[in-house]
Amino acid sequence: MSINPIVTPIHAQSLSFNHVDSAEVLVAQYGAPLMVLDCDVVRQQYRALQQALPNVDLHYALKPLPHPAVVSALLAEGAYFDLATNGEVDLVNSVGVPSDRTIQTHPIKRVSDIQYALEYGCCVFVVDNINEIDKFVAFKDDVELLVRVSFPNADVLADLSKKFGCKPEHAVALINHAHNLGIRVKGLSFHVGSQTRSGDKYATAISRCADIIEQVTEAGLPALNTLDIGGGFPVQYTADVLPINIFCAPIRDALAQLPDTVRVIAEPGRFIVAPAVTNIASVMGQAERNGKTWYYLDDGIYGSFSGLMFDEAKYQTTSVKQSDELFPAVLAGPTCDSIDVISENIMLPKLNNGDLIVSTMMGAYCSCTATDFNFFKRAEMVVVNEHAFSESAVSA
Ligand SMILES: *Cc1c(COP(=O)(O)O)cnc(C)c1O
């Protein structure tokens, strides 16, 4: 099957991007290595999560893939945004995101970071300790806070509960502290950790937060009206990950127990973007070593595959050239460092220099953590399907 890969970041196009068929055309046009971002997949992921969590306002966390095309595709879908840094404020601002669709969720900020977000118009912030709450005294008439609560989660790719969040039993005291300073706390947030295995982690955290919401009212403090259930929704790097709708079933059940005065929001990052980006690298050279062919690619651990180090994610890698005859091979990155190996043990056809290697599921925590180590340039990001089909049909 051959698909005409009309690829332009500028014009509205609708096509189904097929990475293997399109790889050679794209590399002929843009060179290698490439990261191909398919905004149709971004939209599909957003809609799938919105369907699995109806009545939850999804705030895309920019951290895994801070790209303007992702932001504008999601804005058109009606999404909200979760920001953590001034650079992320700049990005949503440049795309024209209304500031009331954003929250700033970094639990530890400089006063200048708070001012920066406020100048843009973002006025919801996350705190998890007294030192941080005290920074908001100067801004108390302009801000609303969420208190981040920590729920340990050993069973996760990245357990964030050690680094951020107050103990659940300390939440009411923190809210009371803010109240005494005249600072409005409007709700709670948590983040169970990235690529979570089971929705039960959220369900437990939600019911614990429901208790805190009740205690706050019982203590005579202003009622909390917001619960932020964070990110962490898993993607199917491997077959043992639950489909999102099934994964979210216990979350839906737990949310149904909350009072309906509570607005529920979430901060998905990885789930929205991981399947939306495909890497295309090319073979720079090759050598036979210890019975295996080593293929040296123009992208590696210090580039787009940085997630293999930082994120422990699993990507699906294959060659564009297909053959029934496969040989044991090693895929190495371009730098002169020995750890720069993408795959120690992969079966591939006999490849020539210049042949292409395609890896999928590379949208989250890949290009954002890439480096220019050894002066190997990062893969360029090419955007396909930037505008939704219906939009382009209307404008055509
Ligand atoms: C990183 C992060 C997210 C996104 O997490 P994913 O696992 O990518 O969904 C959401 N919220 C906060 C506060 C984060 O730090």
PDBQT file of the ligand as one rigid body, heavy atoms in Angstrom, charges set to zero:
ROOT
HETATM    1  C1  LIG A 401       4.925  15.054  34.050  1.00  0.00    +0.000 C 
HETATM    2  C2  LIG A 401       3.659  15.512  34.651  1.00  0.00    +0.000 A 
HETATM    3  C3  LIG A 401       2.426  15.192  34.066  1.00  0.00    +0.000 A 
HETATM    4  C4  LIG A 401       2.302  14.289  32.863  1.00  0.00    +0.000 C 
HETATM    5  O1  LIG A 401       2.545  12.974  33.242  1.00  0.00    +0.000 OA
HETATM    6  P1  LIG A 401       2.355  11.778  32.172  1.00  0.00    +0.000 P 
HETATM    7  O2  LIG A 401       2.813  10.591  32.910  1.00  0.00    +0.000 OA
HETATM    8  O3  LIG A 401       3.197  12.108  30.994  1.00  0.00    +0.000 OA
HETATM    9  O4  LIG A 401       0.895  11.735  31.835  1.00  0.00    +0.000 OA
HETATM   10  C5  LIG A 401       1.280  15.713  34.635  1.00  0.00    +0.000 A 
HETATM   11  N1  LIG A 401       1.339  16.499  35.734  1.00  0.00    +0.000 NA
HETATM   12  C6  LIG A 401       2.499  16.828  36.334  1.00  0.00    +0.000 A 
HETATM   13  C7  LIG A 401       2.475  17.704  37.533  1.00  0.00    +0.000 C 
HETATM   14  C8  LIG A 401       3.696  16.335  35.819  1.00  0.00    +0.000 A 
HETATM   15  O5  LIG A 401       4.850  16.647  36.422  1.00  0.00    +0.000 OA
ENDROOT
TORSDOF 0
